[in-house]
Amino acid sequence: MDDGRPLSRERSEAWLRVSLANHRERGWGCFAVSAKPSERMIGFAGFARPPERPGVVELIYALGADHWRRGYATEVADAMVSFGFEKCGLTRLEAKIHPANKASKRVSAKIGMSHKGRRTNDDGSSTDYFATERKITPSAVAASSGSMGFRNPRSAFGFALATRFAVGLSASKQKTRS
């Protein structure tokens, strides 16, 4: 995933288990991303808690290459930031981006993230870190609880993130209970 290659079936199943556990325990995890009106999954987006950085919540996303350079990543990431702050009560979101990934750096800037530094990984490679913090007050969040909480409620992706998650999660729970 971090290297741009698809996960193996085993790693995908393990990631799904972690994400479902996050949904149960925290009320958030990963979502399938599909463009309306199609039912076809074009990627994923969500939040992760990196084990090597306790207390940190990362924004993560990936789209199939045939969906790059259309503004989809920005729209999805923006909807996830709104969802995280307004519906999940998160106060800070971070993102790890490979230094050569200029497209993801542009997305992070467009959604209000700022560069926080570069770190050297155990294998000698580097990772850039970006973050954004909640800019609205808790009372403003409470006042918006009747809406979806996304900055653009008419967005095909914002709506798909909210509705696809509910359908996907309940279907997954049904399968694991039988």
N, C-alpha and C positions, 0 to 999 in steps of 0.2 A: 504494500500500500504506500508506504513512504517513498519507495523508489519508483513509483509509477507503474509497477507491475501488479496484475490482479492477485488477490490472495488465493491460496490453495483452498480446496473445499474444507479441509480440516480447520485451517485458520479462520475461514469465513464462518464456520459453525461455532468456533470458540468466540469470535467477535460478536456473533449474534447472541450467544448466551450472556456475555458481559453486558451488552447493550440492554437486553431484556431485564437483567438484574438491576441495572442503573435506573430503568424506567420504574421498576417496582420500588426500589429503595429511595430514589431521589426525585422521581417524577420527570426525568429527562434522560436522554441517551442519543441514539442515532435514529434518523428517519430515512426512509426511501424517498428519493426525489423523482417525481415524474412530471412531465410537461402535460398540461391540459390541452386538448381533451383526450390525449392518448393515455392508455393505462401502462405504457412501457416505462420501466424504470430506466432513468438516464444517469443516476448517480446516487450519492448519499450525502447527508449533512447531519451534524449533531454536535454533541459535547462529549468530551472524554476527560478522565482524570488520570493524568500520567503517574504511574506508580513511583517514578523517580523524583517527582515534585509534589509532595503532599499538599493538599489544599488548593491546588491550581485546577482551574477548569479551562480546557482548551476547546476552541472552535475548530471543528474538523469538517472537511468536505472533499468530495472528488466527483467529477463528472466525466462521462465518456468523452474521448477526444473529439468525436463528431459533434459535440455540443459546446466546444470551446469557442471563444471569441464572438459570443452572441449576447454577452451581458448576463447570462444565466447565473454564473458563479457569484457575481455581485448581488444579484437579486436574492439568491438563496442565502448567502452569508448575511446580508442585511436583515432578512426575515428571521434568521436564527438569532442574531444579536437582539433584535426586538423581543423575540420569544423568551430568550434567556433572562433579559432584564425585567421585562414586564409581566411575564407569566410564571417564571421559575424562581424569581427573587434573587438571581445572581447579581453580584455587584461588580465583578471584574471577569473579563474573558481574555484569554491569551491565544496566540497562534504561533506555531513553529513553522517556519518557511525555509526551504533550501535557498541559500544565497543566490543561486542562478535562476530561481523561479520568479522572473519579473512580473508575470501575469498575476500570480498570487499576491505579490507585494502591492500591485496596483489595486487589487480587490481590497486588501487590508486598509489601504489609504482611503478608498472610497467609502468604506463602512465606518470610518472614524478611528481606526487603530493607528497607533504610532509605534515606531521602531524603538525597542527597549535595549537592544544590544545583540551581540553575536557571541555564541559560545562554541567552544571546541568540544566535540563529542569524543567518547572513549576510543573510537576508531580513527581519530585524527581529522574527520570531516567537520564542517562547520554548520551551524544552524542559526538563523536569525530569529529573534523573538519580538513579537508585536503584542500590544495589549490595548484594550479600551475599558473604560470604567463607566458604570451607570451614571447618567447625567440628569436623571429625573428623581424627584423625591418619592418616597413611599406613598404619600397621600395622592400623588398624581397617578401612581400605579393602581391604587384602589379605585380611583375615579374611572379608570379605563377598563375595569374588569368585565364590563358587558361586551366589549369588542374583542376581536381576535387578538389584538395587541400588536399586530404587525404594522409597520409604518405604511405599507401600501396594501390595504385589505382587498383591493381588486386584483392584486397580483396573482397570476396563475400559479406561481411557485409558492407564494406565501400561503395561499389557500390549500394548495396540494400538500404542503408540509403538514398542515393541521389536519386535514381530512384523511390523507393517506396513512398517517401514523395511527390514527384511531382504528381504521380498518385493518391495517397490517398487524397491529399489536393484538387486537382481539382475535384475529385469525390464528396468530402464533400461539396464543394462550390456549385456544381450543385444541389445537393439534397436540400440544404438550400434555394436555389433561386426558386425552383418550388412550 
